[in-house]
Amino acid sequence: MLGFDSIGSATLIAYDGEPILTTDAWINDDAYFGSWGHDYSIPPEQMDAIRRAKFHWFSHGHPDHLNTESLPLLTGGQILLSDHHGGRIKRDLEGMGHKVRVLKDHEWVQLSPRIKVYTIANVNQDSIILIDVGGTLIINTNDSPDFGASMHVRRIAKAYKNVYYFALHGWGGADMMNLFDAQGRKLVDPKERRRPIAPRAQRAAMMYGAHYVAPFSGFHVYQRDDSAWANVLIPELEDYQASARQTGPRMLPSFIRVNAENNEVREIRPPRNALKVRPASDFGD
């Protein structure tokens, strides 16, 4: 197969006859001291491909992207990093025994005969990656701020017939939401954050010069009793599609397989995990 899958929270799997590259492969049970878990399971086929991939790229150091408890399952491949200031992640990973390569910014790097990558690090110690899969371009910005990268990426995207954009778009999760005044009244009503997702994602895709956009980088659930309040901000899969524009970039399903040889898009339907809220004490707090 020549193509790619999107699965998990922020994971892409690129294939060139075999699994070549994964992005942000968080594949263990939890992150953030047990607060975050997977909303949807990673099917066995994709899990096997992740573990067999030759390269694993990580965008930044947050544990839902670079998850240290997932790393023992990825020892068969080389870890790829963007060129972040200071090099701490590289040193730490090499100290753990991993093979690590830092990719130079703004340079295409060939990973297989038909797959190459191009990374852009930023001052947020985050990064985006462009993946060319046999002439199909993937733009993966995960949850990185733009910092002007869209202007540069759009110029690159003009050379491609099919451009796919993957980025975080949702309702804000737990970001500065659980705030109260001196009288104990909640300052932000979660319902106010539930504005349509698809039009915003499509506008962002236009900024990057993409033809297709899919939900990405936000498929987690809050599983601790001190964070479960934020589950009211977890969109259902249909919420990502609501109010999608009929013109401009096409809004795709959340989990997909794309055949780069004929641009066929097939939906992957992973099972949803049952939510089990656990006490903070289960995680040593």
Phi and psi in degrees as GROMACS dihedral restraints (atoms count N, CA, C in turn):
[ dihedral_restraints ]
;  ai    aj    ak    al  type     phi  dphi    fc
    3     4     5     6     1  -114.2    20    10
    4     5     6     7     1   110.7    20    10
    6     7     8     9     1   168.4    20    10
    7     8     9    10     1  -157.1    20    10
    9    10    11    12     1  -157.4    20    10
   10    11    12    13     1   157.7    20    10
   12    13    14    15     1  -116.7    20    10
   13    14    15    16     1   149.7    20    10
   15    16    17    18     1  -115.9    20    10
   16    17    18    19     1   132.7    20    10
   18    19    20    21     1  -158.8    20    10
   19    20    21    22     1   170.5    20    10
   21    22    23    24     1    64.8    20    10
   22    23    24    25     1  -146.7    20    10
   24    25    26    27     1   -89.2    20    10
   25    26    27    28     1   -51.3    20    10
   27    28    29    30     1  -141.9    20    10
   28    29    30    31     1    38.5    20    10
   30    31    32    33     1  -108.5    20    10
   31    32    33    34     1   126.6    20    10
   33    34    35    36     1  -110.2    20    10
   34    35    36    37     1   144.3    20    10
   36    37    38    39     1  -122.8    20    10
   37    38    39    40     1   117.3    20    10
   39    40    41    42     1  -101.7    20    10
   40    41    42    43     1   133.1    20    10
   42    43    44    45     1  -117.7    20    10
   43    44    45    46     1   137.5    20    10
   45    46    47    48     1  -132.7    20    10
   46    47    48    49     1    74.7    20    10
   48    49    50    51     1    80.8    20    10
   49    50    51    52     1   -28.6    20    10
   51    52    53    54     1  -149.5    20    10
   52    53    54    55     1   166.7    20    10
   54    55    56    57     1   -66.7    20    10
   55    56    57    58     1   122.2    20    10
   57    58    59    60     1  -104.5    20    10
   58    59    60    61     1   -46.1    20    10
   60    61    62    63     1  -140.5    20    10
   61    62    63    64     1   140.0    20    10
   63    64    65    66     1  -120.8    20    10
   64    65    66    67     1   157.0    20    10
   66    67    68    69     1  -121.4    20    10
   67    68    69    70     1   134.5    20    10
   69    70    71    72     1    44.2    20    10
   70    71    72    73     1    57.6    20    10
   72    73    74    75     1   -79.6    20    10
   73    74    75    76     1    83.4    20    10
   75    76    77    78     1   -88.4    20    10
   76    77    78    79     1   108.5    20    10
   78    79    80    81     1  -129.2    20    10
   79    80    81    82     1     6.0    20    10
   81    82    83    84     1   -90.0    20    10
   82    83    84    85     1  -168.5    20    10
   84    85    86    87     1   -80.6    20    10
   85    86    87    88     1   -32.8    20    10
   87    88    89    90     1  -150.7    20    10
   88    89    90    91     1   172.0    20    10
   90    91    92    93     1  -150.5    20    10
   91    92    93    94     1   168.6    20    10
   93    94    95    96     1    53.7    20    10
   94    95    96    97     1    58.6    20    10
   96    97    98    99     1    55.8    20    10
   97    98    99   100     1    37.5    20    10
   99   100   101   102     1    85.0    20    10
  100   101   102   103     1    -3.0    20    10
  102   103   104   105     1   -70.1    20    10
  103   104   105   106     1   -37.2    20    10
  105   106   107   108     1  -104.8    20    10
  106   107   108   109     1   136.8    20    10
  108   109   110   111     1  -129.7    20    10
  109   110   111   112     1   175.3    20    10
  111   112   113   114     1   -81.6    20    10
  112   113   114   115     1   129.3    20    10
  114   115   116   117     1   -74.4    20    10
  115   116   117   118     1   -33.0    20    10
  117   118   119   120     1  -128.1    20    10
  118   119   120   121     1   145.4    20    10
  120   121   122   123     1   -73.7    20    10
  121   122   123   124     1   152.9    20    10
  123   124   125   126     1   -91.1    20    10
  124   125   126   127     1   118.0    20    10
  126   127   128   129     1   -60.2    20    10
  127   128   129   130     1   154.9    20    10
  129   130   131   132     1   -54.5    20    10
  130   131   132   133     1   -38.8    20    10
  132   133   134   135     1   -61.4    20    10
  133   134   135   136     1   -46.1    20    10
  135   136   137   138     1   -72.3    20    10
  136   137   138   139     1   -36.0    20    10
  138   139   140   141     1   -62.5    20    10
  139   140   141   142     1   -42.2    20    10
  141   142   143   144     1   -63.7    20    10
  142   143   144   145     1   -40.7    20    10
  144   145   146   147     1   -65.1    20    10
  145   146   147   148     1   -40.6    20    10
  147   148   149   150     1   -59.3    20    10
  148   149   150   151     1   -46.1    20    10
  150   151   152   153     1   -70.1    20    10
  151   152   153   154     1   -24.7    20    10
  153   154   155   156     1   -94.0    20    10
  154   155   156   157     1    -7.7    20    10
  156   157   158   159     1   -61.5    20    10
  157   158   159   160     1   148.3    20    10
  159   160   161   162     1   -80.0    20    10
  160   161   162   163     1   -23.1    20    10
  162   163   164   165     1  -138.4    20    10
  163   164   165   166     1   144.4    20    10
  165   166   167   168     1  -130.3    20    10
  166   167   168   169     1   111.9    20    10
  168   169   170   171     1   -97.5    20    10
  169   170   171   172     1   137.5    20    10
  171   172   173   174     1  -121.8    20    10
  172   173   174   175     1   131.2    20    10
  174   175   176   177     1   -77.4    20    10
  175   176   177   178     1   -37.3    20    10
  177   178   179   180     1  -165.8    20    10
  178   179   180   181     1  -178.3    20    10
  180   181   182   183     1   -90.9    20    10
  181   182   183   184     1     3.4    20    10
  183   184   185   186     1   -68.1    20    10
  184   185   186   187     1   143.9    20    10
  186   187   188   189     1   -71.7    20    10
  187   188   189   190     1    -9.7    20    10
  189   190   191   192     1   -88.0    20    10
  190   191   192   193     1     3.3    20    10
  192   193   194   195     1  -121.7    20    10
  193   194   195   196     1   -62.7    20    10
  195   196   197   198     1  -100.2    20    10
  196   197   198   199     1    95.1    20    10
  198   199   200   201     1  -103.2    20    10
  199   200   201   202     1   109.8    20    10
  201   202   203   204     1   -63.4    20    10
  202   203   204   205     1   -29.4    20    10
  204   205   206   207     1   -74.7    20    10
  205   206   207   208     1   -15.8    20    10
  207   208   209   210     1   -85.4    20    10
  208   209   210   211     1   -21.3    20    10
  210   211   212   213     1   -59.3    20    10
  211   212   213   214     1   -37.4    20    10
  213   214   215   216     1   -59.7    20    10
  214   215   216   217     1   -19.1    20    10
  216   217   218   219     1   -87.9    20    10
  217   218   219   220     1    -3.1    20    10
  219   220   221   222     1  -118.1    20    10
  220   221   222   223     1    21.5    20    10
  222   223   224   225     1   -71.7    20    10
  223   224   225   226     1   -11.6    20    10
  225   226   227   228     1   -79.4    20    10
  226   227   228   229     1   -12.1    20    10
  228   229   230   231     1  -119.5    20    10
  229   230   231   232     1   162.6    20    10
  231   232   233   234     1   -83.1    20    10
  232   233   234   235     1   139.8    20    10
  234   235   236   237     1   -87.7    20    10
  235   236   237   238     1   132.5    20    10
  237   238   239   240     1  -111.3    20    10
  238   239   240   241     1   135.8    20    10
  240   241   242   243     1  -128.9    20    10
  241   242   243   244     1   151.8    20    10
  243   244   245   246     1   -77.0    20    10
  244   245   246   247     1   167.5    20    10
  246   247   248   249     1   -86.4    20    10
  247   248   249   250     1    75.8    20    10
  249   250   251   252     1   -78.7    20    10
  250   251   252   253     1   151.6    20    10
  252   253   254   255     1   -62.9    20    10
  253   254   255   256     1   133.6    20    10
  255   256   257   258     1    93.3    20    10
  256   257   258   259     1   -30.8    20    10
  258   259   260   261     1    69.1    20    10
  259   260   261   262     1    20.7    20    10
  261   262   263   264     1   -63.5    20    10
  262   263   264   265     1   -42.6    20    10
  264   265   266   267     1   -62.3    20    10
  265   266   267   268     1   -42.4    20    10
  267   268   269   270     1   -59.4    20    10
  268   269   270   271     1   -48.2    20    10
  270   271   272   273     1   -61.5    20    10
  271   272   273   274     1   -43.5    20    10
  273   274   275   276     1   -65.5    20    10
  274   275   276   277     1   -42.2    20    10
  276   277   278   279     1   -67.7    20    10
  277   278   279   280     1   -39.5    20    10
  279   280   281   282     1   -66.1    20    10
  280   281   282   283     1   -34.2    20    10
  282   283   284   285     1   -65.0    20    10
  283   284   285   286     1   -24.0    20    10
  285   286   287   288     1   -86.8    20    10
  286   287   288   289     1    -2.3    20    10
  288   289   290   291     1    97.8    20    10
  289   290   291   292     1     9.2    20    10
  291   292   293   294     1   -87.9    20    10
  292   293   294   295     1   150.4    20    10
  294   295   296   297     1   -83.2    20    10
  295   296   297   298     1   123.3    20    10
  297   298   299   300     1  -129.5    20    10
  298   299   300   301     1   138.2    20    10
  300   301   302   303     1  -130.1    20    10
  301   302   303   304     1   129.7    20    10
  303   304   305   306     1   -93.7    20    10
  304   305   306   307     1   125.3    20    10
  306   307   308   309     1   -88.6    20    10
  307   308   309   310     1   134.3    20    10
  309   310   311   312     1   -68.7    20    10
  310   311   312   313     1   140.1    20    10
  312   313   314   315     1   -61.8    20    10
  313   314   315   316     1   144.2    20    10
  315   316   317   318     1    60.9    20    10
  316   317   318   319     1    34.0    20    10
  318   319   320   321     1  -133.9    20    10
  319   320   321   322     1   133.5    20    10
  321   322   323   324     1   -75.4    20    10
  322   323   324   325     1   134.9    20    10
  324   325   326   327     1  -124.4    20    10
  325   326   327   328     1   123.3    20    10
  327   328   329   330     1   -80.4    20    10
  328   329   330   331     1   125.5    20    10
  330   331   332   333     1  -105.1    20    10
  331   332   333   334     1   -25.0    20    10
  333   334   335   336     1  -155.6    20    10
  334   335   336   337     1   174.1    20    10
  336   337   338   339     1   -54.1    20    10
  337   338   339   340     1   -31.0    20    10
  339   340   341   342     1  -124.3    20    10
  340   341   342   343     1    12.6    20    10
  342   343   344   345     1  -129.6    20    10
  343   344   345   346     1   129.1    20    10
  345   346   347   348     1  -139.1    20    10
  346   347   348   349     1   158.9    20    10
  348   349   350   351     1  -132.4    20    10
  349   350   351   352     1   159.2    20    10
  351   352   353   354     1  -146.5    20    10
  352   353   354   355     1   121.6    20    10
  354   355   356   357     1  -115.9    20    10
  355   356   357   358     1   152.7    20    10
  357   358   359   360     1  -136.0    20    10
  358   359   360   361     1   109.4    20    10
  360   361   362   363     1   -86.9    20    10
  361   362   363   364     1   160.7    20    10
  363   364   365   366     1  -141.3    20    10
  364   365   366   367     1   176.0    20    10
  366   367   368   369     1   -69.9    20    10
  367   368   369   370     1   -10.7    20    10
  369   370   371   372     1   -82.5    20    10
  370   371   372   373     1     6.1    20    10
  372   373   374   375     1    57.8    20    10
  373   374   375   376     1    31.0    20    10
  375   376   377   378     1  -117.6    20    10
  376   377   378   379     1  -179.7    20    10
  378   379   380   381     1  -165.1    20    10
  379   380   381   382     1   161.6    20    10
  381   382   383   384     1  -120.1    20    10
  382   383   384   385     1   161.7    20    10
  384   385   386   387     1  -134.5    20    10
  385   386   387   388     1   137.9    20    10
  387   388   389   390     1  -104.3    20    10
  388   389   390   391     1   134.3    20    10
  390   391   392   393     1  -124.7    20    10
  391   392   393   394     1   119.8    20    10
  393   394   395   396     1   -97.0    20    10
  394   395   396   397     1   112.1    20    10
  396   397   398   399     1  -110.4    20    10
  397   398   399   400     1    93.0    20    10
  399   400   401   402     1    57.6    20    10
  400   401   402   403     1    34.4    20    10
  402   403   404   405     1    94.8    20    10
  403   404   405   406     1    -0.9    20    10
  405   406   407   408     1   -99.5    20    10
  406   407   408   409     1   133.2    20    10
  408   409   410   411     1  -102.7    20    10
  409   410   411   412     1   130.9    20    10
  411   412   413   414     1  -109.0    20    10
  412   413   414   415     1   130.3    20    10
  414   415   416   417     1  -110.2    20    10
  415   416   417   418     1   112.8    20    10
  417   418   419   420     1  -114.4    20    10
  418   419   420   421     1   102.9    20    10
  420   421   422   423     1  -100.0    20    10
  421   422   423   424     1     1.8    20    10
  423   424   425   426     1    40.6    20    10
  424   425   426   427     1  -118.8    20    10
  426   427   428   429     1  -116.3    20    10
  427   428   429   430     1    29.4    20    10
  429   430   431   432     1   -79.4    20    10
  430   431   432   433     1   139.8    20    10
  432   433   434   435     1   -61.9    20    10
  433   434   435   436     1   160.5    20    10
  435   436   437   438     1   -76.5    20    10
  436   437   438   439     1   -48.1    20    10
  438   439   440   441     1    48.8    20    10
  439   440   441   442     1    35.7    20    10
  441   442   443   444     1    82.6    20    10
  442   443   444   445     1     0.2    20    10
  444   445   446   447     1   -64.3    20    10
  445   446   447   448     1   -28.7    20    10
  447   448   449   450     1   -60.2    20    10
  448   449   450   451     1   -35.1    20    10
  450   451   452   453     1   -63.3    20    10
  451   452   453   454     1   -43.8    20    10
  453   454   455   456     1   -68.7    20    10
  454   455   456   457     1   -44.9    20    10
  456   457   458   459     1   -63.9    20    10
  457   458   459   460     1   -39.0    20    10
  459   460   461   462     1   -59.7    20    10
  460   461   462   463     1   -36.8    20    10
  462   463   464   465     1   -64.8    20    10
  463   464   465   466     1   -38.9    20    10
  465   466   467   468     1   -67.8    20    10
  466   467   468   469     1   -41.4    20    10
  468   469   470   471     1   -64.4    20    10
  469   470   471   472     1   -23.9    20    10
  471   472   473   474     1   -60.5    20    10
  472   473   474   475     1   -22.3    20    10
  474   475   476   477     1   -83.4    20    10
  475   476   477   478     1    -2.8    20    10
  477   478   479   480     1  -113.4    20    10
  478   479   480   481     1   141.4    20    10
  480   481   482   483     1   -77.5    20    10
  481   482   483   484     1   -36.5    20    10
  483   484   485   486     1  -126.0    20    10
  484   485   486   487     1   118.4    20    10
  486   487   488   489     1  -127.1    20    10
  487   488   489   490     1   124.5    20    10
  489   490   491   492     1  -110.8    20    10
  490   491   492   493     1   137.2    20    10
  492   493   494   495     1  -120.9    20    10
  493   494   495   496     1   126.7    20    10
  495   496   497   498     1  -124.0    20    10
  496   497   498   499     1   123.3    20    10
  498   499   500   501     1  -159.9    20    10
  499   500   501   502     1   159.6    20    10
  501   502   503   504     1   -71.7    20    10
  502   503   504   505     1   122.6    20    10
  504   505   506   507     1  -143.8    20    10
  505   506   507   508     1   124.9    20    10
  507   508   509   510     1  -164.1    20    10
  508   509   510   511     1  -140.6    20    10
  510   511   512   513     1  -114.7    20    10
  511   512   513   514     1    14.7    20    10
  513   514   515   516     1    96.9    20    10
  514   515   516   517     1   -10.3    20    10
  516   517   518   519     1    52.4    20    10
  517   518   519   520     1  -134.1    20    10
  519   520   521   522     1   -95.5    20    10
  520   521   522   523     1    11.3    20    10
  522   523   524   525     1   -65.6    20    10
  523   524   525   526     1   107.2    20    10
  525   526   527   528     1    49.5    20    10
  526   527   528   529     1    43.1    20    10
  528   529   530   531     1  -107.3    20    10
  529   530   531   532     1   -30.5    20    10
  531   532   533   534     1   -90.2    20    10
  532   533   534   535     1    62.1    20    10
  534   535   536   537     1  -114.2    20    10
  535   536   537   538     1   142.1    20    10
  537   538   539   540     1  -133.1    20    10
  538   539   540   541     1   152.8    20    10
  540   541   542   543     1   -86.8    20    10
  541   542   543   544     1  -177.7    20    10
  543   544   545   546     1   -62.8    20    10
  544   545   546   547     1   -22.4    20    10
  546   547   548   549     1   -91.2    20    10
  547   548   549   550     1     4.9    20    10
  549   550   551   552     1    83.0    20    10
  550   551   552   553     1    13.0    20    10
  552   553   554   555     1   -88.1    20    10
  553   554   555   556     1   135.6    20    10
  555   556   557   558     1   -67.7    20    10
  556   557   558   559     1   132.5    20    10
  558   559   560   561     1   -83.4    20    10
  559   560   561   562     1   -26.3    20    10
  561   562   563   564     1  -124.0    20    10
  562   563   564   565     1   126.7    20    10
  564   565   566   567     1   -87.0    20    10
  565   566   567   568     1   118.0    20    10
  567   568   569   570     1   -53.8    20    10
  568   569   570   571     1   -29.5    20    10
  570   571   572   573     1   -62.0    20    10
  571   572   573   574     1   -27.0    20    10
  573   574   575   576     1   -69.0    20    10
  574   575   576   577     1   -21.6    20    10
  576   577   578   579     1   -87.0    20    10
  577   578   579   580     1    -8.0    20    10
  579   580   581   582     1   -86.5    20    10
  580   581   582   583     1    56.0    20    10
  582   583   584   585     1   -88.0    20    10
  583   584   585   586     1   158.3    20    10
  585   586   587   588     1   -55.5    20    10
  586   587   588   589     1   135.8    20    10
  588   589   590   591     1   -88.2    20    10
  589   590   591   592     1   -44.7    20    10
  591   592   593   594     1   -56.8    20    10
  592   593   594   595     1   -47.6    20    10
  594   595   596   597     1   -60.1    20    10
  595   596   597   598     1   -36.2    20    10
  597   598   599   600     1   -67.9    20    10
  598   599   600   601     1   -41.6    20    10
  600   601   602   603     1   -64.6    20    10
  601   602   603   604     1   -39.1    20    10
  603   604   605   606     1   -68.1    20    10
  604   605   606   607     1   -37.4    20    10
  606   607   608   609     1   -64.3    20    10
  607   608   609   610     1   -40.9    20    10
  609   610   611   612     1   -64.7    20    10
  610   611   612   613     1   -39.9    20    10
  612   613   614   615     1   -60.8    20    10
  613   614   615   616     1   -39.3    20    10
  615   616   617   618     1   -62.5    20    10
  616   617   618   619     1   -37.7    20    10
  618   619   620   621     1   -59.5    20    10
  619   620   621   622     1   -35.6    20    10
  621   622   623   624     1   -92.0    20    10
  622   623   624   625     1    -2.4    20    10
  624   625   626   627     1    79.4    20    10
  625   626   627   628     1    27.4    20    10
  627   628   629   630     1   -93.7    20    10
  628   629   630   631     1   153.9    20    10
  630   631   632   633     1   -99.5    20    10
  631   632   633   634     1   -20.8    20    10
  633   634   635   636     1  -136.4    20    10
  634   635   636   637     1   147.7    20    10
  636   637   638   639     1  -140.7    20    10
  637   638   639   640     1   141.8    20    10
  639   640   641   642     1  -134.2    20    10
  640   641   642   643     1   146.4    20    10
  642   643   644   645     1   -58.3    20    10
  643   644   645   646     1   148.6    20    10
  645   646   647   648     1  -165.8    20    10
  646   647   648   649     1   157.6    20    10
  648   649   650   651     1    63.7    20    10
  649   650   651   652     1    23.2    20    10
  651   652   653   654     1  -147.3    20    10
  652   653   654   655     1    20.7    20    10
  654   655   656   657     1   -93.9    20    10
  655   656   657   658     1    62.2    20    10
  657   658   659   660     1  -120.3    20    10
  658   659   660   661     1   167.3    20    10
  660   661   662   663     1  -133.2    20    10
  661   662   663   664     1   154.9    20    10
  663   664   665   666     1   -97.9    20    10
  664   665   666   667     1   118.6    20    10
  666   667   668   669     1  -117.6    20    10
  667   668   669   670     1     2.8    20    10
  669   670   671   672     1   -97.8    20    10
  670   671   672   673     1   150.5    20    10
  672   673   674   675     1   -66.6    20    10
  673   674   675   676     1   -17.0    20    10
  675   676   677   678     1   -97.0    20    10
  676   677   678   679     1     3.7    20    10
  678   679   680   681     1  -130.0    20    10
  679   680   681   682     1    -5.5    20    10
  681   682   683   684     1   -62.7    20    10
  682   683   684   685     1   -19.3    20    10
  684   685   686   687     1   -56.7    20    10
  685   686   687   688     1   -27.4    20    10
  687   688   689   690     1   -78.8    20    10
  688   689   690   691     1    -5.2    20    10
  690   691   692   693     1   -66.1    20    10
  691   692   693   694     1   -16.3    20    10
  693   694   695   696     1   -67.0    20    10
  694   695   696   697     1   -12.6    20    10
  696   697   698   699     1  -104.8    20    10
  697   698   699   700     1    16.0    20    10
  699   700   701   702     1   -89.7    20    10
  700   701   702   703     1   113.3    20    10
  702   703   704   705     1   -69.2    20    10
  703   704   705   706     1   148.7    20    10
  705   706   707   708     1   -78.7    20    10
  706   707   708   709     1   160.6    20    10
  708   709   710   711     1   -58.5    20    10
  709   710   711   712     1   -35.8    20    10
  711   712   713   714     1   -70.2    20    10
  712   713   714   715     1   -22.4    20    10
  714   715   716   717     1   -65.6    20    10
  715   716   717   718     1   -30.0    20    10
  717   718   719   720     1   -69.0    20    10
  718   719   720   721     1   -22.8    20    10
  720   721   722   723     1   -97.2    20    10
  721   722   723   724     1   -16.3    20    10
  723   724   725   726     1   -61.3    20    10
  724   725   726   727     1   137.1    20    10
  726   727   728   729     1    65.2    20    10
  727   728   729   730     1    20.8    20    10
  729   730   731   732     1   -62.3    20    10
  730   731   732   733     1   138.9    20    10
  732   733   734   735     1   -74.3    20    10
  733   734   735   736     1   146.1    20    10
  735   736   737   738     1   -85.4    20    10
  736   737   738   739     1   -12.4    20    10
  738   739   740   741     1  -114.1    20    10
  739   740   741   742     1   161.2    20    10
  741   742   743   744     1    84.4    20    10
  742   743   744   745     1  -161.5    20    10
  744   745   746   747     1   -57.2    20    10
  745   746   747   748     1   138.7    20    10
  747   748   749   750     1   -81.6    20    10
  748   749   750   751     1   130.6    20    10
  750   751   752   753     1   -82.9    20    10
  751   752   753   754     1   121.9    20    10
  753   754   755   756     1  -101.9    20    10
  754   755   756   757     1   166.1    20    10
  756   757   758   759     1   -62.2    20    10
  757   758   759   760     1   168.6    20    10
  759   760   761   762     1   -71.1    20    10
  760   761   762   763     1   -37.8    20    10
  762   763   764   765     1  -124.8    20    10
  763   764   765   766     1   122.6    20    10
  765   766   767   768     1  -140.7    20    10
  766   767   768   769     1   159.6    20    10
  768   769   770   771     1  -119.6    20    10
  769   770   771   772     1   128.4    20    10
  771   772   773   774     1  -115.9    20    10
  772   773   774   775     1   125.9    20    10
  774   775   776   777     1   -89.3    20    10
  775   776   777   778     1   112.6    20    10
  777   778   779   780     1   -73.6    20    10
  778   779   780   781     1   -12.7    20    10
  780   781   782   783     1   -81.6    20    10
  781   782   783   784     1   -29.9    20    10
  783   784   785   786     1  -130.0    20    10
  784   785   786   787     1     5.4    20    10
  786   787   788   789     1    61.6    20    10
  787   788   789   790     1    27.2    20    10
  789   790   791   792     1   -76.6    20    10
  790   791   792   793     1   133.4    20    10
  792   793   794   795     1  -113.0    20    10
  793   794   795   796     1   123.2    20    10
  795   796   797   798     1  -120.4    20    10
  796   797   798   799     1   133.6    20    10
  798   799   800   801     1   -76.8    20    10
  799   800   801   802     1   136.7    20    10
  801   802   803   804     1   -99.0    20    10
  802   803   804   805     1   134.7    20    10
  804   805   806   807     1  -117.6    20    10
  805   806   807   808     1    78.0    20    10
  807   808   809   810     1   -71.0    20    10
  808   809   810   811     1   147.5    20    10
  810   811   812   813     1   -68.3    20    10
  811   812   813   814     1   147.5    20    10
  813   814   815   816     1   -85.2    20    10
  814   815   816   817     1   138.0    20    10
  816   817   818   819     1   -78.3    20    10
  817   818   819   820     1   142.6    20    10
  819   820   821   822     1   -70.5    20    10
  820   821   822   823     1   133.5    20    10
  822   823   824   825     1   -80.3    20    10
  823   824   825   826     1   125.3    20    10
  825   826   827   828     1  -124.8    20    10
  826   827   828   829     1   108.0    20    10
  828   829   830   831     1   -78.3    20    10
  829   830   831   832     1   127.1    20    10
  831   832   833   834     1  -116.7    20    10
  832   833   834   835     1   149.3    20    10
  834   835   836   837     1   -69.6    20    10
  835   836   837   838     1   150.0    20    10
  837   838   839   840     1   -58.0    20    10
  838   839   840   841     1   -27.6    20    10
  840   841   842   843     1   -63.6    20    10
  841   842   843   844     1   -23.3    20    10
  843   844   845   846     1   -62.4    20    10
  844   845   846   847     1   -21.7    20    10
  846   847   848   849     1  -112.6    20    10
  847   848   849   850     1    18.8    20    10
  849   850   851   852     1    86.2    20    10
  850   851   852   853     1     9.0    20    10
